[in-house]
Amino acid sequence: MKLSARNQLKGEVMSVTHGSVNSVVVLQLPGSVEIVSIIPRSSAEALDLQPGSEAYAVIKASNVMLAID
């Protein structure tokens, strides 16, 4: 599969926590950086995401917001 998104980050699934509608997936990238994604539970189940499996975080955003106090 090819995607137009350039930010494709490969990592290892560390945990999957299923809720009634959504699932919280923690993906660990090289260097111990973690990305957390909230996706529909049905998608997490269809992808069969399990701790220890490989997955990609695909980021396609036109805005990145920063803030300070």
C-alpha positions, 0 to 999 in steps of 0.5 A, a space after each residue: 500500500 502506498 500513502 500520500 502522507 509522508 509521516 509514516 512512523 513504524 513502531 511496536 504496539 505496547 498496549 491496546 485498551 478497548 472501550 465500548 466505542 473506541 480503543 486507545 493504542 500505545 505505539 512505541 517508536 525507536 528511541 522509546 518515544 510513544 505515540 498514543 492513538 484513539 481509534 474506533 474499537 472496530 478498527 482496532 479489532 479488524 487490524 488485530 492490534 496486539 501488544 508486540 505486533 508492528 504497526 505504523 502511525 500515519 500522520 497527515 495534518 495541515 496544522 500543528 499547534 503549539 502553546 506556552 503559558 
